[in-house]
Amino acid sequence: MSRTVAVVGGGYGGAAVAKALESEAEVVLIDPRDAFANVAGSLRALARPEWAPNMFFPFKTLLTRGRVIQDRAASVDATGVTLASGEHVAADYVVLATGSTYPYPANPSAATVADALEDFRASHQELLRADTVLILGAGPVGLELAGEIKEVWPDKKVTIVDPATELLPGFEPEVVEDLRGQLAALDVEVRLGTGLTAEPGTRPGLAGSFTVTTTAGDEITADVWYRAHGTTTNTDYLADGRLTALDPQGRIPVTEKLNVRGHDHVYAVGDITDVAEAKMAGYAMQHADVVAKNILAQINGQEPTEAYRPLGFPMILLPLGTKGGVGQLPSPEGPFVAPAETVSQYKGQDLFTGRFTATLGPTAG
């Protein structure tokens, strides 16, 4: 039986599917980059560029049997993937795993590890010159960025601004209360319920003093600022409609088995799916496990039976540097509020580097 699997996107979900199936099928991984980036480490890489190589896992060592094509998908249909170069990659199974794009530095913009490392070094130098930092966005990215900055430079003044009126809406009150206490202990100022009348006149991440006015009428002066909000779902290659129609948010309708609706041999994982849950790396990897098992069953002539069912409540591991942070994890009784020690042990200390090294191979470092 034919068993070529084309995986479009080498992020958390795509890399996991490709790795799981490369010994069982002819895997072709398509990605414009030359490495899997554990973007959970991006904010630490900004504050500590010497640590940055730990977040990259080159595809050439990640896949020992599969084929890697460093290119972008231009179109997908039930028969395979058409690349930006014009090449058509025929496949018996297709897995769409192109994820979302986040503003730098939360997501490296460079296509190669060498260029990404240079970007982090240059951005670090800009941050070094700043005594005061403004972060726009009080979601997990903005909060983690504040924690990484404060761990390296406790004396830098960090202010977070967000029009939202709550921190981590939908999470247990104990999680939010703990978060507020830890931010106060770090001397991170959080201004909720207000935005800016206009963005700073300087570019994000470039040092240069500026003053902005909030919608509440207050002035904030800082030396550098970062955008920590806004995502773009990477599904533009499906705009031609040859495979499926996207929902109004640009996401792919999927079944509980994570098939693209109407296609038994095409799957989607991660941020690009219309699964009703937060878009997080942990969920993408759970999707990958379901999809890998279903494709393996099909390869072996069996009926795929794995189904993905969202938790019904949010979960998070949100480190504030290597030692602090808050978490909410699943348990048989419902949401479990994780203390800082647990968050540090499971994520904060190495941002999953050890976990990924064990499953994906050596880092670029």
RODOPA-142419 format. One record per residue (C-alpha): residue number from 1; residue in three letters; x, y, z. Coordinates in nm, 3 decimals, padded with zeros to 5 digits. Layout:
BEGIN
num:residu:x:y:z
NUM:ala:X:Y:Z
...
END
This chain:
BEGIN
num:residu:x:y:z
1:met:00.000:00.000:00.000
2:ser:00.125:00.351:-00.080
3:arg:00.214:00.548:00.227
4:thr:00.367:00.884:00.147
5:val:00.283:01.142:00.414
6:ala:00.335:01.509:00.334
7:val:00.352:01.726:00.645
8:val:00.314:02.097:00.576
9:gly:00.477:02.291:00.859
10:gly:00.750:02.186:01.100
11:gly:00.628:02.348:01.421
12:tyr:00.510:02.171:01.734
13:gly:00.238:01.964:01.569
14:gly:00.405:01.905:01.234
15:ala:00.742:01.804:01.376
16:ala:00.572:01.562:01.615
17:val:00.369:01.396:01.337
18:ala:00.670:01.369:01.107
19:lys:00.887:01.219:01.381
20:ala:00.618:00.972:01.485
21:leu:00.561:00.843:01.131
22:glu:00.905:00.853:00.967
23:ser:00.976:00.489:01.053
24:glu:00.636:00.379:00.924
25:ala:00.595:00.582:00.606
26:glu:00.773:00.794:00.347
27:val:00.754:01.126:00.527
28:val:00.808:01.454:00.344
29:leu:00.829:01.758:00.571
30:ile:00.772:02.093:00.401
31:asp:00.883:02.409:00.578
32:pro:01.065:02.728:00.468
33:arg:01.288:02.709:00.776
34:asp:01.585:02.482:00.838
35:ala:01.491:02.384:01.194
36:phe:01.209:02.329:01.437
37:ala:01.194:02.627:01.672
38:asn:01.074:02.572:02.026
39:val:00.928:02.921:02.036
40:ala:00.860:02.887:02.408
41:gly:01.228:02.981:02.437
42:ser:01.215:03.295:02.223
43:leu:01.167:03.539:02.507
44:arg:01.453:03.390:02.706
45:ala:01.666:03.404:02.392
46:leu:01.606:03.779:02.380
47:ala:01.720:03.826:02.738
48:arg:01.997:03.564:02.720
49:pro:02.115:03.522:02.359
50:glu:02.378:03.270:02.465
51:trp:02.087:03.039:02.553
52:ala:01.918:03.081:02.213
53:pro:02.074:02.777:02.033
54:asn:01.886:02.553:02.279
55:met:01.554:02.639:02.116
56:phe:01.642:02.518:01.765
57:phe:01.634:02.157:01.646
58:pro:01.770:02.125:01.290
59:phe:01.544:01.924:01.061
60:lys:01.845:01.738:00.919
61:thr:01.899:01.570:01.257
62:leu:01.536:01.575:01.373
63:leu:01.435:01.350:01.080
64:thr:01.678:01.064:01.022
65:arg:01.468:00.892:00.753
66:gly:01.223:01.152:00.627
67:arg:01.281:01.401:00.347
68:val:01.283:01.775:00.418
69:ile:01.188:02.032:00.154
70:gln:01.278:02.388:00.249
71:asp:00.996:02.568:00.070
72:arg:00.646:02.706:00.124
73:ala:00.317:02.546:00.029
74:ala:00.133:02.743:-00.239
75:ser:-00.172:02.516:-00.265
76:val:-00.302:02.186:-00.129
77:asp:-00.554:01.939:-00.263
78:ala:-00.645:01.579:-00.188
79:thr:-00.355:01.451:-00.403
80:gly:-00.075:01.644:-00.239
81:val:00.100:01.979:-00.202
82:thr:00.204:02.233:-00.465
83:leu:00.510:02.431:-00.356
84:ala:00.597:02.795:-00.417
85:ser:00.869:02.665:-00.651
86:gly:00.600:02.502:-00.865
87:glu:00.688:02.145:-00.768
88:his:00.397:01.917:-00.679
89:val:00.458:01.674:-00.393
90:ala:00.223:01.381:-00.440
91:ala:00.108:01.222:-00.116
92:asp:-00.129:00.956:00.009
93:tyr:-00.179:01.148:00.332
94:val:-00.143:01.519:00.396
95:val:-00.106:01.683:00.738
96:leu:-00.151:02.060:00.758
97:ala:00.043:02.205:01.051
98:thr:00.138:02.559:00.954
99:gly:00.034:02.722:01.282
100:ser:00.024:03.095:01.349
101:thr:00.266:03.383:01.320
102:tyr:00.327:03.600:01.627
103:pro:00.509:03.932:01.642
104:tyr:00.885:03.908:01.700
105:pro:01.050:03.836:01.942
106:ala:00.788:03.581:02.052
107:asn:00.832:03.406:01.718
108:pro:01.162:03.417:01.523
109:ser:01.109:03.565:01.179
110:ala:01.429:03.434:01.017
111:ala:01.425:03.121:00.801
112:thr:01.764:02.990:00.917
113:val:01.904:02.920:01.261
114:ala:02.210:03.136:01.189
115:asp:01.998:03.437:01.100
116:ala:01.764:03.385:01.395
117:leu:02.056:03.375:01.638
118:glu:02.194:03.695:01.489
119:asp:01.852:03.859:01.529
120:phe:01.840:03.765:01.897
121:arg:02.193:03.897:01.956
122:ala:02.108:04.227:01.789
123:ser:01.777:04.258:01.977
124:his:01.953:04.184:02.304
125:gln:02.190:04.474:02.245
126:glu:01.892:04.707:02.201
127:leu:01.736:04.582:02.524
128:leu:02.067:04.629:02.706
129:arg:02.051:05.002:02.629
130:ala:01.705:05.044:02.783
131:asp:01.635:05.129:03.145
132:thr:01.257:05.132:03.101
133:val:01.053:04.882:02.897
134:leu:00.695:04.903:02.770
135:ile:00.512:04.583:02.673
136:leu:00.185:04.607:02.482
137:gly:-00.021:04.302:02.573
138:ala:-00.082:04.132:02.908
139:gly:-00.141:03.784:02.771
140:pro:00.099:03.495:02.835
141:val:00.360:03.631:02.591
142:gly:00.373:03.975:02.748
143:leu:00.382:03.834:03.099
144:glu:00.657:03.584:03.019
145:leu:00.860:03.855:02.850
146:ala:00.836:04.070:03.161
147:gly:00.950:03.778:03.376
148:glu:01.253:03.704:03.158
149:ile:01.359:04.068:03.155
150:lys:01.321:04.105:03.530
151:glu:01.521:03.791:03.605
152:val:01.821:03.921:03.412
153:trp:01.779:04.291:03.498
154:pro:01.584:04.332:03.824
155:asp:01.635:04.710:03.814
156:lys:01.481:04.770:03.471
157:lys:01.139:04.932:03.494
158:val:00.883:04.719:03.311
159:thr:00.528:04.834:03.238
160:ile:00.260:04.623:03.069
161:val:-00.045:04.786:02.909
162:asp:-00.356:04.605:02.784
163:pro:-00.714:04.717:02.707
164:ala:-00.842:04.394:02.867
165:thr:-00.982:04.437:03.214
166:glu:-00.865:04.101:03.351
167:leu:-00.547:03.897:03.367
168:leu:-00.586:03.545:03.228
169:pro:-00.966:03.554:03.190
170:gly:-01.127:03.213:03.231
171:phe:-00.864:03.076:03.467
172:glu:-00.918:02.990:03.833
173:pro:-00.918:03.294:04.067
174:glu:-00.629:03.142:04.263
175:val:-00.413:03.142:03.950
176:val:-00.485:03.508:03.881
177:glu:-00.428:03.608:04.243
178:asp:-00.095:03.426:04.252
179:leu:00.006:03.590:03.924
180:arg:-00.074:03.937:04.054
181:gly:00.132:03.874:04.365
182:gln:00.435:03.751:04.173
183:leu:00.422:04.045:03.930
184:ala:00.404:04.287:04.222
185:ala:00.703:04.115:04.386
186:leu:00.898:04.158:04.061
187:asp:00.795:04.526:04.049
188:val:00.622:04.479:03.713
189:glu:00.354:04.746:03.664
190:val:00.041:04.619:03.491
191:arg:-00.211:04.870:03.357
192:leu:-00.532:04.700:03.249
193:gly:-00.841:04.851:03.091
194:thr:-00.644:05.102:02.889
195:gly:-00.460:05.119:02.559
196:leu:-00.251:05.379:02.383
197:thr:-00.385:05.668:02.180
198:ala:-00.105:05.594:01.932
199:glu:00.185:05.351:01.912
200:pro:00.534:05.475:02.001
201:gly:00.722:05.655:01.727
202:thr:01.008:05.407:01.744
203:arg:01.004:05.058:01.595
204:pro:00.935:04.764:01.829
205:gly:01.252:04.632:01.989
206:leu:01.470:04.931:01.895
207:ala:01.607:05.143:02.179
208:gly:01.511:05.509:02.179
209:ser:01.330:05.717:02.438
210:phe:00.962:05.795:02.371
211:thr:00.651:05.909:02.553
212:val:00.303:05.773:02.483
213:thr:-00.039:05.861:02.617
214:thr:-00.287:05.602:02.734
215:thr:-00.658:05.617:02.660
216:ala:-00.699:05.693:03.031
217:gly:-00.498:06.013:02.980
218:asp:-00.175:05.903:03.148
219:glu:00.171:05.942:03.000
220:ile:00.428:05.662:02.989
221:thr:00.793:05.723:02.904
222:ala:01.013:05.427:02.811
223:asp:01.330:05.339:02.621
224:val:01.210:05.036:02.423
225:trp:00.879:04.864:02.355
226:tyr:00.754:04.526:02.239
227:arg:00.429:04.416:02.079
228:ala:00.299:04.110:02.262
229:his:-00.040:04.070:02.098
230:gly:-00.184:03.980:01.762
231:thr:-00.158:03.656:01.566
232:thr:-00.197:03.558:01.202
233:thr:-00.328:03.213:01.115
234:asn:-00.106:03.067:00.842
235:thr:-00.362:02.931:00.598
236:asp:-00.314:03.163:00.300
237:tyr:-00.207:02.868:00.083
238:leu:-00.566:02.735:00.112
239:ala:-00.725:03.055:-00.016
240:asp:-00.780:02.904:-00.362
241:gly:-01.044:02.672:-00.211
242:arg:-00.909:02.361:-00.385
243:leu:-00.910:02.169:-00.056
244:thr:-01.166:02.331:00.173
245:ala:-01.339:02.654:00.263
246:leu:-01.197:02.832:00.567
247:asp:-01.405:02.969:00.853
248:pro:-01.432:03.349:00.906
249:gln:-01.115:03.341:01.122
250:gly:-00.917:03.169:00.847
251:arg:-00.917:02.833:01.027
252:ile:-00.976:02.485:00.887
253:pro:-01.294:02.293:00.974
254:val:-01.198:01.952:01.114
255:thr:-01.373:01.641:01.243
256:glu:-01.318:01.492:01.587
257:lys:-01.054:01.268:01.426
258:leu:-00.888:01.589:01.301
259:asn:-00.958:01.516:00.937
260:val:-01.014:01.820:00.719
261:arg:-01.388:01.792:00.665
262:gly:-01.466:01.598:00.349
263:his:-01.119:01.438:00.325
264:asp:-01.041:01.106:00.494
265:his:-00.669:01.124:00.415
266:val:-00.606:01.491:00.490
267:tyr:-00.559:01.612:00.846
268:ala:-00.494:01.940:01.025
269:val:-00.339:02.009:01.366
270:gly:-00.269:02.302:01.593
271:asp:-00.360:02.667:01.562
272:ile:-00.505:02.638:01.212
273:thr:-00.791:02.410:01.319
274:asp:-01.135:02.531:01.422
275:val:-01.119:02.326:01.743
276:ala:-01.280:02.534:02.018
277:glu:-00.985:02.581:02.252
278:ala:-00.694:02.818:02.311
279:lys:-00.422:02.795:02.051
280:met:-00.126:02.653:02.241
281:ala:00.173:02.433:02.164
282:gly:00.060:02.167:02.411
283:tyr:-00.268:02.120:02.230
284:ala:-00.094:02.103:01.891
285:met:00.118:01.816:02.018
286:gln:-00.191:01.635:02.147
287:his:-00.347:01.681:01.803
288:ala:-00.030:01.535:01.650
289:asp:-00.059:01.220:01.861
290:val:-00.418:01.164:01.744
291:val:-00.332:01.222:01.378
292:ala:-00.022:01.000:01.383
293:lys:-00.223:00.713:01.530
294:asn:-00.503:00.755:01.279
295:ile:-00.269:00.765:00.980
296:leu:-00.079:00.462:01.108
297:ala:-00.409:00.273:01.138
298:gln:-00.497:00.365:00.779
299:ile:-00.154:00.259:00.653
300:asn:-00.211:-00.079:00.819
301:gly:-00.551:-00.115:00.658
302:gln:-00.745:-00.048:00.977
303:glu:-01.020:00.197:01.061
304:pro:-00.885:00.509:01.236
305:thr:-01.051:00.545:01.576
306:glu:-00.857:00.813:01.765
307:ala:-01.064:01.122:01.846
308:tyr:-00.958:01.453:01.993
309:arg:-01.177:01.606:02.261
310:pro:-01.092:01.947:02.411
311:leu:-01.061:01.964:02.788
312:gly:-01.348:02.205:02.843
313:phe:-01.135:02.437:03.056
314:pro:-00.808:02.617:02.984
315:met:-00.468:02.500:03.096
316:ile:-00.138:02.684:03.107
317:leu:00.218:02.676:03.232
318:leu:00.325:03.040:03.244
319:pro:00.679:03.086:03.374
320:leu:00.810:03.417:03.502
321:gly:01.178:03.346:03.455
322:thr:01.332:03.018:03.569
323:lys:01.186:03.012:03.920
324:gly:00.849:03.189:03.918
325:gly:00.523:03.152:03.733
326:val:00.170:03.018:03.755
327:gly:-00.006:02.719:03.612
328:gln:-00.338:02.546:03.566
329:leu:-00.330:02.180:03.473
330:pro:-00.588:01.905:03.424
331:ser:-00.664:01.654:03.698
332:pro:-00.939:01.395:03.757
333:glu:-01.117:01.650:03.977
334:gly:-01.091:01.934:03.728
335:pro:-00.847:02.226:03.702
336:phe:-00.542:02.194:03.927
337:val:-00.373:02.518:04.034
338:ala:00.001:02.458:03.998
339:pro:00.240:02.644:04.231
340:ala:00.549:02.826:04.106
341:glu:00.771:02.531:04.199
342:thr:00.576:02.302:03.968
343:val:00.579:02.554:03.685
344:ser:00.955:02.593:03.725
345:gln:01.016:02.218:03.734
346:tyr:00.806:02.135:03.430
347:lys:00.874:02.437:03.211
348:gly:01.051:02.739:03.357
349:gln:01.392:02.586:03.417
350:asp:01.461:02.472:03.061
351:leu:01.145:02.564:02.862
352:phe:01.101:02.199:02.758
353:thr:01.450:02.174:02.606
354:gly:01.519:01.840:02.773
355:arg:01.184:01.700:02.665
356:phe:01.237:01.794:02.302
357:thr:01.597:01.676:02.298
358:ala:01.479:01.333:02.412
359:thr:01.221:01.308:02.133
360:leu:01.355:01.522:01.849
361:gly:01.732:01.493:01.880
362:pro:02.010:01.745:01.949
363:thr:01.966:02.121:01.948
364:ala:02.161:02.366:01.735
365:gly:02.375:02.436:02.042
END
